[in-house]
């Protein structure tokens, strides 16, 4: 059971890192949302 839990945590961290890299590169959902809000003003 401990090994299963460890794998699950590793997968979550891996996915979070990928999302973080995409966001920091400026192509993520948050970056797009900020750009959209700026274009409204």
Secondary structure, DSSP 4 states (H G I P E B T S, - for coil): -HHHHHHHHHHHHHHHHHHHHHHHTT-SHHHHHHHHHHHH-
